[in-house]
């Protein structure tokens, strides 16, 4: 099956000489949730703007359902919904009016039942007659999401959609995104809340200084770069790590009351946990509890930006 979104050799250089995008190549499938991660100024918004026709790339080949976005602008733009970072809304219009108008902009026939359900899903129905200028920042963010979905797009771009919003909106929005995926909508999101990408995304891309440094299935990435951490709670504190345990590269924690062991998630890890516990018993070191955890996507993301290779 052909990708829903195809990007080849996408570049953007501004008049100042700043190269915001450097030869981006990316394919995204139908019904996929793709998380694009990167620090501020990495090129995430420029990439999204290029696909949506807001930014004019210096060089590009971008296709939606096999159609070039330059030569088939109306057809491809009709398939895209965008939730931008900026809270730019029609301040004097009502929630219902601006949502209805946004649907009409794409040549869609009126569908009050669909718009009503959309506003209910975003907890906006009770405020449908209020002017947008009277809404809180979180409610304005909900209006942007409603506008982006008003014409029933097949691809939804979410550019930092939950920045500065409350927990309820975040929950409502992600429930909505999961429902969209079930209907085959492709979702591309950028977020600073990496735990959201960890929970929601099928694939993760990392962009830095305009370069796409990694695109990987989330589960594969966690397996390749994830680490496991074992904390052995000791019955008596140690002042130093015994030399007999050197091969495990342990460290002391909790003022000597714990031995900390870190190893690659897919690694047998220099003899493994069982051998470590046997060695502790042989040295007469008692322990009362074991605590384990795995690296989060955030930890992996930070290590990638610091130059770690996959």
JONORTA-V604999 format. One record per residue. N is the residue number from 0. RES is the residue in one small letter. SS is DSSP state (hx for helix, st for strand, lp for the rest). OMEGA is omega in radians with two decimals (999 if undefined). D_CENTER is the distance of its C-alpha to the mean C-alpha in Angstrom with 1 decimal. Layout:
# JONORTA-V604999
N;RES;SS;OMEGA;D_CENTER
N;RES;SS;OMEGA;D_CENTER
This chain:
# JONORTA-V604999
0;x;lp;-3.11;24.1
1;x;lp;3.10;23.1
2;x;lp;3.07;19.4
3;x;lp;3.13;18.3
4;x;st;3.08;17.0
5;x;st;3.11;18.8
6;x;st;-3.11;18.5
7;x;st;3.05;21.3
8;x;st;3.14;22.4
9;x;st;3.12;20.6
10;x;st;3.05;22.1
11;x;st;3.06;22.4
12;x;st;-3.13;25.1
13;x;lp;-3.10;26.2
14;x;lp;3.13;29.9
15;x;lp;-3.09;29.6
16;x;lp;3.12;28.8
17;x;lp;3.09;25.2
18;x;st;-3.03;23.3
19;x;st;3.12;19.8
20;x;st;-3.04;18.9
21;x;st;3.02;20.7
22;x;st;-3.11;21.2
23;x;st;3.03;17.7
24;x;st;-3.05;18.0
25;x;st;3.03;15.5
26;x;st;-3.12;16.0
27;x;st;-3.04;13.9
28;x;lp;3.08;15.9
29;x;lp;3.09;17.0
30;x;lp;-3.12;15.2
31;x;lp;2.95;12.1
32;x;st;-3.08;8.5
33;x;st;-3.14;6.8
34;x;st;3.10;3.3
35;x;st;-3.08;5.3
36;x;st;3.10;5.8
37;x;lp;3.10;9.4
38;x;lp;3.07;12.1
39;x;lp;3.12;13.9
40;x;lp;-3.09;15.9
41;x;lp;-3.12;14.2
42;x;lp;-3.09;14.3
43;x;hx;-3.10;11.0
44;x;hx;3.09;13.1
45;x;hx;3.11;16.0
46;x;hx;3.13;14.4
47;x;hx;3.13;13.3
48;x;hx;3.12;16.8
49;x;hx;-3.14;18.5
50;x;hx;-3.10;17.5
51;x;hx;3.11;18.4
52;x;lp;3.13;21.7
53;x;lp;3.13;21.3
54;x;lp;3.09;21.5
55;x;lp;-3.11;24.3
56;x;lp;3.04;23.4
57;x;lp;3.11;26.1
58;x;st;-3.13;25.8
59;x;st;2.87;23.7
60;x;st;-3.08;23.9
61;x;st;-3.12;21.3
62;x;st;3.02;22.1
63;x;st;-3.05;21.0
64;x;lp;3.11;22.8
65;x;lp;-3.12;24.9
66;x;st;3.11;26.0
67;x;st;-3.05;25.9
68;x;lp;3.12;24.3
69;x;lp;-3.07;27.3
70;x;lp;3.12;30.1
71;x;lp;-3.00;28.6
72;x;hx;-3.07;26.9
73;x;hx;-3.12;27.9
74;x;hx;-3.10;27.0
75;x;hx;-3.12;23.5
76;x;hx;3.10;22.6
77;x;hx;-3.10;23.8
78;x;lp;-2.98;21.1
79;x;st;2.95;18.3
80;x;st;-3.08;17.0
81;x;st;2.98;15.3
82;x;st;-3.07;14.2
83;x;lp;3.07;14.8
84;x;lp;-3.01;14.3
85;x;lp;3.09;18.0
86;x;lp;-3.13;19.9
87;x;lp;-3.10;22.4
88;x;lp;3.08;24.4
89;x;lp;-2.91;28.0
90;x;lp;-3.02;29.3
91;x;lp;3.13;32.7
92;x;lp;3.04;31.6
93;x;st;3.13;31.1
94;x;hx;-3.11;27.8
95;x;hx;-3.08;29.6
96;x;hx;-3.09;31.1
97;x;hx;3.11;28.0
98;x;hx;3.10;26.1
99;x;hx;3.14;29.1
100;x;hx;3.14;29.6
101;x;hx;3.10;26.1
102;x;hx;-3.13;26.8
103;x;hx;3.14;30.1
104;x;hx;-3.11;28.8
105;x;lp;3.07;27.4
106;x;lp;-3.13;30.8
107;x;lp;3.10;29.9
108;x;lp;3.11;32.7
109;x;lp;3.12;32.7
110;x;lp;-3.08;31.2
111;x;hx;-3.11;31.7
112;x;hx;3.12;30.9
113;x;hx;-3.12;27.4
114;x;hx;3.10;26.8
115;x;hx;3.14;28.3
116;x;hx;3.12;26.0
117;x;hx;3.14;22.9
118;x;hx;3.08;24.2
119;x;hx;3.14;25.1
120;x;hx;-3.13;21.6
121;x;lp;3.13;20.3
122;x;lp;3.14;23.4
123;x;lp;-3.00;24.9
124;x;hx;-3.13;28.0
125;x;hx;-3.11;30.2
126;x;hx;-3.01;29.4
127;x;lp;-3.10;29.8
128;x;lp;-3.12;33.0
129;x;lp;3.03;32.0
130;x;st;-3.07;31.5
131;x;hx;-3.13;28.0
132;x;hx;-3.11;29.5
133;x;hx;-3.08;30.5
134;x;lp;3.04;27.0
135;x;lp;3.13;24.9
136;x;hx;3.12;21.8
137;x;hx;3.11;19.7
138;x;hx;3.08;21.9
139;x;hx;3.08;21.5
140;x;hx;3.09;17.7
141;x;hx;3.13;18.6
142;x;hx;3.10;21.1
143;x;hx;3.12;18.7
144;x;hx;3.12;16.6
145;x;hx;3.11;20.1
146;x;hx;-3.11;21.2
147;x;hx;-3.10;18.3
148;x;hx;-3.02;19.1
149;x;lp;-3.09;22.8
150;x;lp;3.06;23.7
151;x;lp;-3.10;21.9
152;x;lp;3.09;19.7
153;x;lp;3.12;18.6
154;x;st;-3.14;15.4
155;x;st;3.05;13.2
156;x;st;3.13;11.2
157;x;st;-3.10;9.4
158;x;st;-3.09;9.6
159;x;lp;-2.99;8.9
160;x;lp;-3.07;10.3
161;x;lp;3.12;11.0
162;x;lp;3.06;12.4
163;x;lp;3.14;15.9
164;x;lp;-3.06;16.2
165;x;lp;-3.07;17.8
166;x;hx;-3.11;16.9
167;x;hx;3.12;18.6
168;x;hx;-3.14;16.6
169;x;hx;3.13;13.2
170;x;hx;-3.14;14.9
171;x;hx;-3.07;16.5
172;x;hx;-3.13;13.5
173;x;hx;3.02;11.6
174;x;hx;3.10;15.0
175;x;hx;3.14;15.4
176;x;hx;3.12;12.3
177;x;hx;3.08;13.6
178;x;hx;3.10;17.0
179;x;hx;3.13;16.0
180;x;hx;3.11;14.8
181;x;hx;3.12;18.1
182;x;lp;3.07;19.9
183;x;lp;3.12;18.4
184;x;lp;3.07;16.1
185;x;st;-3.09;13.4
186;x;st;3.06;10.1
187;x;st;-3.07;8.0
188;x;st;2.92;5.4
189;x;st;-3.11;5.1
190;x;lp;2.98;5.0
191;x;lp;3.10;7.6
192;x;lp;-2.99;7.4
193;x;hx;3.10;6.1
194;x;hx;3.08;8.1
195;x;hx;3.10;6.3
196;x;hx;-3.13;3.7
197;x;hx;-3.10;7.2
198;x;hx;-2.93;9.0
199;x;hx;-2.88;7.7
200;x;lp;2.98;6.4
201;x;lp;3.09;9.6
202;x;st;-3.12;8.8
203;x;st;2.99;6.9
204;x;st;3.11;8.3
205;x;st;3.14;9.5
206;x;st;3.13;11.6
207;x;st;-3.12;14.4
208;x;lp;3.07;17.6
209;x;lp;-3.13;17.0
210;x;st;3.06;16.8
211;x;st;-3.00;14.2
212;x;st;-3.11;15.1
213;x;st;2.91;13.3
214;x;st;-3.01;12.1
215;x;st;2.95;12.4
216;x;st;-3.05;12.3
217;x;hx;-3.11;10.4
218;x;hx;3.12;13.8
219;x;hx;3.13;15.6
220;x;hx;3.14;13.7
221;x;hx;-3.14;14.3
222;x;hx;-3.10;17.8
223;x;hx;-3.00;18.5
224;x;hx;-3.14;17.3
225;x;lp;3.08;17.3
226;x;st;3.06;20.3
227;x;st;-3.11;22.5
228;x;st;3.13;24.4
229;x;st;3.06;27.8
230;x;st;3.13;29.8
231;x;st;-3.14;33.5
232;x;st;-3.03;35.2
233;x;st;3.09;38.8
234;x;lp;3.07;42.0
235;x;lp;-3.08;43.4
236;x;lp;3.04;41.8
237;x;lp;3.06;42.1
238;x;lp;3.11;42.8
239;x;lp;3.11;41.4
240;x;lp;3.14;39.9
241;x;lp;-3.11;42.8
242;x;hx;3.13;43.3
243;x;hx;-3.13;43.5
244;x;hx;-3.02;39.7
245;x;hx;-3.05;38.8
246;x;hx;3.11;37.3
247;x;hx;3.13;34.4
248;x;lp;-3.11;33.6
249;x;lp;3.00;33.4
250;x;st;3.10;33.1
251;x;st;3.08;34.7
252;x;st;3.09;32.9
253;x;lp;3.11;34.0
254;x;lp;3.08;37.2
255;x;lp;-3.11;38.2
256;x;lp;3.14;37.6
257;x;st;2.99;34.7
258;x;st;-3.08;34.0
259;x;st;-3.08;30.4
260;x;st;-3.13;29.5
261;x;st;-3.11;26.3
262;x;st;-3.12;25.9
263;x;st;-3.05;23.6
264;x;lp;-3.11;22.0
265;x;lp;-3.00;23.9
266;x;lp;3.00;27.0
267;x;lp;2.88;30.4
268;x;lp;2.93;30.4
269;x;lp;3.08;33.9
270;x;lp;3.02;35.7
271;x;hx;-3.06;33.1
272;x;hx;-3.09;33.2
273;x;hx;3.14;36.4
274;x;hx;3.10;38.3
275;x;hx;-3.12;37.1
276;x;hx;3.07;38.4
277;x;hx;3.13;41.6
278;x;hx;3.09;42.1
279;x;hx;3.12;41.6
280;x;hx;3.13;44.3
281;x;hx;3.13;46.6
282;x;lp;3.14;46.4
283;x;lp;3.13;47.1
284;x;lp;-3.11;43.8
285;x;lp;3.10;43.0
286;x;st;-3.05;39.6
287;x;st;-3.06;38.8
288;x;st;3.06;35.1
289;x;st;3.10;32.1
290;x;st;-3.11;28.5
291;x;st;3.00;25.5
292;x;st;3.11;21.8
293;x;st;3.09;19.0
294;x;lp;3.02;16.6
295;x;lp;3.06;13.2
296;x;hx;3.13;10.0
297;x;hx;3.13;10.5
298;x;hx;3.11;14.0
299;x;hx;3.12;13.3
300;x;hx;3.14;11.0
301;x;hx;-3.14;14.0
302;x;hx;3.10;16.5
303;x;hx;3.12;15.1
304;x;hx;3.10;15.4
305;x;lp;3.02;18.8
306;x;lp;3.12;19.8
307;x;lp;-3.12;19.6
308;x;lp;3.08;20.1
309;x;lp;999;18.7
